[in-house]
Amino acid sequence: MTELKRVAIIGSARIPFARGGTAYADETNLSMLSTVLGGLADKYGLKGQKVDEVIAGAVINHSRDFNLAREALLDAGLSPRTPGTTMQIACGTSLQAALVLAGKIASGQIESGIAAGSDTVSDSPIVFGSKFQHRLLNANAAKTTGQKLGAFKGLSFGELTPVAPSVNEPRTGLSMGQHCELMAKEWGITRAEQDALAVASHRNAAAAYDEGFHDDLLVQCAGLVRDNNVRADANIEKMATLKPAFDKSSGLGTLTAGNSTPLTDGASGVLLASEDWAKARGLPIQAYLTTGRVAGNDFAHGEGLLMAPTIAVSEMLERAGLGFGDIDYFELHEAFAAQVLCTLKAWKDPAYCRDVLGRDSVMGEIDPAKINVKGSSLAYGHPFAATGARILGLTAKLLSGEANKKALISVCTAGGMGVAALVESAA
């Protein structure tokens, strides 16, 4: 059997994330992803060079986004001999892309790869009912002007009403926020706890900017040089003034615009490689991607939609023979403050660990000082498919100057899934 190779994280790049409808109102998934891949190519001398594979994707996309990964890498100036694969697993897209590439690198199938993601809510596709779409297709196929006009005979005003973009779960009809409200109620997560976590995320992110942590991670796009959602002045008093965003009528809603991620545009990417590939090009290694896990749960029948990361992390650590005490940093995607808090509570709940995770004992409590030390999605924003690569790139840089450290990444996704990964320092 071929010996597995270590999977090196060379580095990452991303454009600053922007709240929907602001700086990137005129950008597309393709333009943002191309900018990121171009930034990686400039940063690591890859212009005109072949990378063994680029895997990228978007959650909100148009029919025009034909093989987004391939088109973006060509626009970015990578060699045309570089293949591109487009994939999607909701908010876990780019982290899952990294795990797929890591498996190929570890087994010797390839030597290098880029995992990336892009998402825009500002350029969401407008969809009309099927009847009007059929009229358009018939008109396009018609040969005469009369036939083209005939395709619209009997057209009603209702047919022209667009279907609003939606991220509601098809199996429940509820939005992710509504599902998370149910989770918060089930686990007894208070509004005050959520607001405190959100404030900490903003303050940690702002401090990371102040210390220059992001200076070599960001690629300017459309004039934006910094994530425009980070608030250095975030405080509990301001958070407390916000009204519930998803449960507005019962008087029990705790999720607000402040303790939930905003609708966000952005893109990010991570360069992975074998040690030999990196050495041949004189590229330093920031960290190693050592393992990962993807899990799903039965959210449609009562399990919390965003609780699947608890399963992914549990299974991953069990296979690796590790526990929370072996981990130095925890990068937990903050789709909602409540999601993080429910996850942390579940891992120390005996019944949950026994009945859901199949463990004889609790996984344990995590020191808050080890969680999202540079801030996370509540501060930076959450362009769905781009978040995994943002977190992986941040984690690799976090470990790059340290020895014998381990970091755990956890990302919840729509559809009741979770993606987890372990990263180790190179020193």
Secondary structure, 3 states (H helix, E strand, C coil): CCCCCCEEEEEEEECCCEECCCCCCCCCHHHHHHHHHHHHHHHCCCCCCCCCCEEEECCCCCCCCCCHHHHHHHHHCCCCCCCEEECCCHHHHHHHHHHHHHHHHHCCCCCEEEEEEEECCCCCCCECCHHHHHHHHHHHHCCCHHHHHHCCCCCCHHHHCCECCCCCCCCCCCCHHHHHHHHHHHHCCCHHHHHHHHHHHHHHHHHHHHCCCCCCCECCECCECCCCCCCCCCCHHHHHCCCECCCCCCCCCCCECCCECCEEEEEEEEEEEEHHHHHHCCCCCCEEEEEEEEEECCHHHCCCCCCHHHHHHHHHHHHHCCCHHHCCEEEECCCEHHHHHHHHHHHCCHHHHHHCCCCCCCCCCCCHHHECCCCCHHHHCECHHHHHHHHHHHHHHHHHCCCCCEEEEEEEECCCEEEEEEEEECC
